[in-house]
Amino acid sequence: MTAPPVWTSEELERERLRAIEVFRRERMEEPLEDYLESFDRYQGFVEELLETTIDLSEWDMAALEVLTEPNLLEAFRYIAAPPISEDDLQVLAEATSLSKARLMARPGDVQKLLGVVRSVLDRRRFAWVVERREPTESEKGAAIMASAALMAASRVQTNRRTLNKKRQEALVMDSLAGLGLKKVKARPVKTFAQAPALGEFCSECAVGGRKADIVVRLWDDRIMPIECKVSNSALNSMKRLNNDAAVKAVVWKNEFGLRQIVPTAVLGGVYNLANLLDAQDKGLSLIWAHDLSPLGRWISSTRPSV
């Protein structure tokens, strides 16, 4: 069986720097319009929240509407410092559900949800609420602008992470199809018999006890689970690579056998050299998103010669 690519420290450093340069270029070319469109949209949400609650002076009267209308709920979560996720809000309030029917049946949950946000209200943005007075026009305008900026920045960052990952996955799957592999329907892979057939691959599915972004059945019968990872900092690379993909590699090798599975990570963004070397030492094959040719050459090498 042909061994997957193994990089020297010098090669990893060279490709690591190339990946950082690609990351910088893409980030600088990122359109400002995405943020501005989000800002305008969220500005409307915050204005609607303040209008519905009469500048947050009558939360109790409008509570059900605020908690069950998605746009109002999102703006409501962002008046906290720091903002609270919907899941965290529900857990902190010990609310069984945020559905309108459930909240109507459990008014106590409504009060607990309001209480959570009230206890962590941003006293800088909404000083008039704490001081129990009406806001000045400048205070209100500043609070709306600041809240919209927070919401827009968070949305753009979330979209960026999601889009970059999806783009990378699409790039890898296009490359696999270009090599003559066939995409098939995803299915849980608990045993070799459940994996795609020779020369086939599928998108996200469970492999043993962990999920993989893409699963390939190589021409020599081995399984190659692929993780697509995009990191925006060297510190983040520890989480993305070493605490996730490399850990999965160890689990998969234990479950399927050292010679039967080839855990692989396709990397984009910013990585620490030491983290790359550590992940490779743990049995994770590394491929760079800016150059998938090594992946193509290696997969092709697993084809039996005629």
C-alpha positions in Angstrom: 0.0 0.0 0.0 1.3 3.4 -0.9 2.0 5.6 2.1 0.3 9.1 2.2 2.4 12.2 1.9 4.6 13.0 4.9 6.0 16.5 5.1 9.4 17.5 6.5 9.6 20.5 8.9 11.0 22.6 6.1 8.2 21.7 3.7 5.5 22.3 6.3 7.0 25.7 7.1 7.0 26.6 3.4 3.4 25.6 2.8 2.3 27.1 6.1 3.6 30.5 5.0 1.9 30.1 1.6 -1.4 29.3 3.4 -1.0 32.5 5.5 -0.5 34.6 2.4 -3.6 33.2 0.8 -5.5 33.8 4.0 -4.3 37.5 4.1 -5.2 38.1 0.5 -8.7 36.6 0.8 -9.4 38.5 4.0 -8.3 41.8 2.5 -10.5 41.2 -0.6 -13.5 40.4 1.6 -16.3 42.8 0.5 -17.3 45.5 3.0 -20.8 45.3 1.6 -21.5 42.1 3.5 -21.0 43.9 6.8 -22.8 47.0 5.8 -25.9 45.0 4.6 -25.9 43.1 7.9 -25.6 46.4 9.8 -28.6 48.0 8.1 -30.6 44.8 8.7 -29.8 44.6 12.4 -30.2 48.3 12.9 -33.9 47.7 11.9 -34.2 44.9 14.4 -32.9 47.0 17.3 -35.1 49.9 16.4 -38.1 47.6 16.3 -37.2 46.1 19.7 -37.0 49.6 21.3 -40.3 50.6 19.7 -42.0 47.4 20.8 -40.8 47.7 24.4 -41.0 51.6 24.5 -37.3 52.0 24.8 -37.0 48.9 27.1 -39.3 50.5 29.7 -42.1 48.0 29.3 -40.4 44.6 28.8 -43.1 42.7 30.7 -45.9 44.0 28.6 -44.2 43.0 25.3 -42.3 39.9 26.6 -44.2 37.3 24.7 -43.8 39.1 21.4 -40.1 39.8 21.9 -39.3 36.2 22.9 -41.2 34.5 20.1 -40.6 36.8 17.1 -37.1 35.8 15.7 -35.9 39.3 14.8 -36.9 40.8 18.1 -35.4 37.8 20.1 -32.1 38.2 18.3 -31.9 41.9 19.1 -33.0 41.2 22.6 -30.2 38.8 23.2 -27.7 41.4 22.0 -28.7 44.0 24.6 -26.8 41.9 27.1 -23.1 42.4 27.9 -21.8 40.2 26.4 -24.6 39.0 24.1 -26.2 35.7 25.0 -26.8 32.9 22.6 -30.3 31.5 22.3 -29.2 28.1 23.7 -27.5 29.8 26.7 -30.5 32.0 27.3 -32.8 29.0 27.5 -30.3 27.1 29.8 -29.7 30.0 32.1 -33.4 30.7 32.5 -34.1 26.9 33.0 -36.8 27.3 30.3 -38.1 24.2 28.7 -38.8 25.8 25.4 -38.9 29.2 23.6 -42.0 28.3 21.6 -45.0 30.6 21.9 -47.3 27.9 23.0 -45.0 26.7 25.7 -44.3 30.2 27.0 -48.0 31.0 27.0 -48.6 27.9 29.1 -45.6 28.7 31.4 -45.6 32.4 32.2 -43.0 31.8 34.9 -40.5 30.9 32.2 -41.2 34.2 30.5 -40.2 36.1 33.6 -37.1 34.0 34.1 -36.0 34.7 30.5 -36.5 38.4 31.0 -34.7 38.2 34.3 -31.6 36.7 32.8 -31.2 39.4 30.2 -32.1 42.2 32.7 -29.4 41.0 35.1 -26.7 41.3 32.4 -28.0 44.3 30.5 -25.3 46.4 29.0 -25.3 49.4 31.3 -23.1 51.5 29.0 -25.3 51.2 26.0 -28.6 51.4 27.9 -27.8 53.6 30.9 -31.3 55.1 30.9 -32.8 51.7 31.7 -30.7 51.3 34.8 -31.3 55.0 35.8 -35.1 54.5 35.3 -35.6 57.5 32.9 -36.3 58.2 29.3 -33.3 58.1 26.9 -32.0 61.2 25.1 -32.1 61.1 21.3 -28.3 60.8 21.2 -28.2 58.0 23.8 -30.8 56.1 21.9 -29.1 56.6 18.6 -25.7 55.5 20.0 -27.3 52.4 21.5 -28.9 51.4 18.3 -25.7 51.9 16.3 -23.5 50.0 18.8 -26.0 47.1 19.0 -26.3 46.9 15.2 -22.5 46.9 14.9 -22.2 44.0 17.4 -24.8 42.0 15.6 -23.4 42.6 12.2 -19.8 41.8 13.2 -20.9 38.5 14.8 -23.0 37.5 11.7 -20.2 38.3 9.3 -17.7 36.2 11.4 -20.1 33.3 11.6 -20.8 33.5 7.8 -17.1 33.7 7.1 -16.3 30.5 9.0 -19.2 28.6 7.5 -18.6 29.8 4.0 -14.9 29.1 4.1 -15.5 25.6 5.3 -18.2 24.9 2.7 -15.9 26.4 0.0 -13.1 24.1 1.1 -15.3 21.0 1.1 -16.6 21.8 -2.3 -13.0 22.3 -3.6 -12.0 18.9 -2.3 -15.0 17.1 -3.7 -14.5 18.7 -7.1 -10.9 17.5 -7.0 -12.1 14.0 -6.1 -14.6 13.9 -8.9 -11.9 15.2 -11.3 -9.8 12.1 -10.3 -12.7 9.8 -11.5 -14.1 9.1 -8.1 -17.9 8.9 -7.8 -19.9 10.8 -5.2 -22.5 8.7 -3.5 -25.2 9.2 -0.8 -23.8 9.7 2.7 -24.3 7.0 5.2 -23.0 6.1 8.7 -19.8 4.1 8.4 -19.5 1.8 11.4 -17.8 -1.1 9.6 -15.9 -1.4 6.3 -18.9 -2.9 4.7 -20.8 0.3 5.2 -18.2 2.5 3.6 -18.4 3.8 0.0 -17.3 1.2 -2.6 -13.9 1.4 -4.2 -13.4 4.7 -6.0 -16.4 6.3 -4.3 -16.8 9.1 -1.8 -19.5 10.8 0.2 -20.0 14.0 2.2 -20.3 14.4 5.9 -21.1 11.2 7.9 -20.1 9.4 11.0 -17.1 7.2 10.7 -17.0 4.9 13.8 -17.6 7.2 16.7 -16.7 10.5 15.1 -17.9 12.6 12.1 -15.8 13.3 9.0 -16.5 16.0 6.5 -15.8 13.7 3.5 -15.2 9.9 3.4 -13.3 8.3 0.5 -12.8 4.6 -0.3 -9.4 4.4 -1.9 -8.7 2.1 -4.9 -6.6 -0.1 -2.6 -9.7 -0.6 -0.3 -8.5 1.7 2.6 -10.9 4.3 4.0 -9.8 7.9 4.0 -11.9 10.2 6.2 -11.1 13.9 5.4 -11.5 16.8 7.8 -11.6 20.3 6.2 -10.1 22.8 8.6 -9.9 26.6 8.3 -8.0 28.5 11.1 -7.8 32.2 11.5 -4.9 32.2 14.0 -2.1 30.1 15.3 -3.9 29.7 18.6 -7.1 28.7 16.8 -5.1 26.0 14.9 -4.6 24.1 18.2 -8.3 23.7 18.6 -9.0 23.0 14.9 -6.1 20.7 14.2 -4.7 19.1 17.3 -7.7 19.0 19.6 -10.1 17.9 16.9 -8.7 16.4 13.7 -5.7 14.8 15.3 -7.8 13.3 18.1 -10.2 11.9 15.5 -7.2 10.3 13.7 -6.2 8.4 16.8 -9.7 7.3 17.4 -10.2 6.1 13.8 -6.9 4.2 13.8 -7.9 2.4 17.0 -11.4 1.6 15.6 -10.4 0.5 12.1 -6.7 -0.5 12.4 -3.5 1.3 11.5 -3.2 -0.1 8.0 -6.9 0.2 7.0 -7.7 3.9 7.4 -5.9 7.1 6.4 -7.2 10.1 8.4 -6.5 13.3 6.5 -6.9 17.0 7.1 -7.2 19.6 4.3 -5.9 22.9 5.8 -6.4 26.5 5.0 -5.5 29.6 7.0 -3.1 30.2 9.8 -1.3 27.3 11.6 1.6 26.9 14.0 4.4 24.8 12.8 4.7 22.9 16.1 1.0 22.0 15.9 1.4 20.8 12.3 4.3 18.5 13.3 2.4 17.2 16.3 -0.7 16.4 14.3 1.4 14.6 11.6 3.2 12.6 14.3 -0.2 11.4 15.6 -1.0 9.8 12.2 -2.9 12.6 10.5 -2.1 13.2 6.9 -1.9 16.8 6.0 -2.9 18.4 2.7 -3.0 22.2 1.9 -6.2 23.7 0.4 -4.1 26.0 -1.8 -2.4 23.0 -3.5 -4.5 19.8 -3.7 -2.1 18.2 -6.3 -0.3 16.0 -3.7 -3.7 14.6 -2.7 -4.6 13.9 -6.3 -1.2 12.2 -7.0 -1.4 10.1 -3.9 -5.1 8.9 -4.5 -4.2 8.0 -8.1 -1.2 6.0 -6.8 -3.6 3.7 -4.9 -5.1 2.5 -8.2 -3.9 -1.0 -9.1 -1.6 -1.0 -12.2 -3.2 -2.7 -15.2 
